[in-house]
């Protein structure tokens, strides 16, 4: 994988995170908890992710973690990235056309 996230582990290599991850997977029955029109996905979960991501103020508390299948983890991560890029674009002042300078 290339880019800014290459090799990124976000501090999740310690024993406490692995134990927390196992507890969340067991709590959720090893099934994806992604809600879709009020119905859970129920594919086999292999990822544990933050419901409210850490950048938005979420914590590593188990009440803020859920089990996701790889597909829904990618969907959620993509949505968060797109939303962040959109916020940056809106915050940036509009550029003046070079011909009007």
C-alpha positions as CSV (number, residue, x, y, z in Angstrom):
1,X,0.0,0.0,0.0
2,X,1.4,3.4,-0.8
3,X,0.7,6.9,0.4
4,X,0.4,8.4,3.8
5,X,-1.2,5.4,5.5
6,X,1.5,2.9,4.3
7,X,2.7,1.0,7.4
8,X,0.3,2.9,9.6
9,X,-0.9,0.9,12.6
10,X,-2.2,3.7,14.8
11,X,-0.8,2.3,18.0
12,X,-2.8,-1.0,17.6
13,X,0.1,-3.4,18.0
14,X,0.0,-3.6,21.8
15,X,-1.4,-6.5,23.8
16,X,-4.2,-4.4,25.3
17,X,-5.6,-3.5,21.9
18,X,-5.5,-7.1,20.8
19,X,-7.3,-8.2,23.9
20,X,-9.9,-5.4,23.4
21,X,-10.3,-6.4,19.8
22,X,-11.0,-10.1,20.8
23,X,-13.5,-9.0,23.4
24,X,-15.4,-6.9,20.8
25,X,-15.4,-9.7,18.2
26,X,-16.7,-12.1,20.9
27,X,-19.3,-9.6,22.1
28,X,-20.6,-9.1,18.5
29,X,-20.6,-12.9,17.9
30,X,-17.9,-12.5,15.2
31,X,-20.5,-10.9,12.9
32,X,-20.5,-7.6,11.1
33,X,-22.6,-5.0,12.9
34,X,-23.1,-2.6,9.9
35,X,-26.7,-1.4,9.9
36,X,-28.3,-1.2,6.5
37,X,-31.9,-0.1,6.5
38,X,-32.2,-1.3,10.1
39,X,-30.9,-4.8,9.2
40,X,-27.4,-6.0,10.2
41,X,-25.0,-7.3,7.6
42,X,-24.1,-10.4,9.5
43,X,-21.2,-11.3,7.3
44,X,-18.2,-12.7,9.2
45,X,-16.4,-9.8,10.9
46,X,-12.6,-9.6,10.7
47,X,-12.1,-6.0,11.7
48,X,-12.9,-3.9,14.8
49,X,-13.4,-0.2,14.1
50,X,-14.4,2.9,16.0
51,X,-18.0,3.9,15.7
52,X,-17.0,7.6,16.2
53,X,-13.4,7.7,14.8
54,X,-10.6,9.0,17.0
55,X,-10.1,12.1,14.8
56,X,-13.7,13.1,15.6
57,X,-13.2,12.7,19.3
58,X,-14.0,9.0,19.6
59,X,-12.2,6.8,22.2
60,X,-10.9,3.3,22.3
61,X,-13.6,2.3,24.8
62,X,-15.4,-0.9,23.9
63,X,-18.7,1.0,23.8
64,X,-17.2,2.9,20.8
65,X,-16.0,-0.2,18.9
66,X,-17.9,-2.5,16.6
67,X,-17.1,-5.5,14.5
68,X,-17.1,-5.1,10.8
69,X,-16.6,-7.2,7.7
70,X,-13.8,-6.0,5.5
71,X,-16.3,-4.6,2.9
72,X,-18.1,-2.4,5.4
73,X,-14.8,-1.3,7.1
74,X,-13.7,-0.1,3.7
75,X,-17.0,1.7,3.1
76,X,-16.9,3.4,6.4
77,X,-13.2,4.5,6.0
78,X,-13.9,5.8,2.5
79,X,-16.9,7.8,3.7
80,X,-14.9,9.3,6.6
81,X,-12.0,10.2,4.2
82,X,-14.4,11.8,1.7
83,X,-16.1,13.8,4.4
84,X,-12.8,15.1,5.7
85,X,-11.7,16.1,2.2
86,X,-15.0,17.9,1.7
87,X,-14.6,19.8,5.0
88,X,-11.1,20.9,3.9
89,X,-12.4,22.1,0.5
90,X,-15.2,24.1,2.2
91,X,-12.8,25.7,4.7
92,X,-10.4,26.8,2.0
93,X,-11.1,30.3,0.4
94,X,-12.1,30.1,-3.2
95,X,-9.2,30.6,-5.6
96,X,-9.2,33.6,-7.9
97,X,-9.1,32.9,-11.6
98,X,-5.5,33.6,-12.9
99,X,-6.9,35.8,-15.6
100,X,-8.5,38.1,-13.0
101,X,-5.4,38.7,-10.9
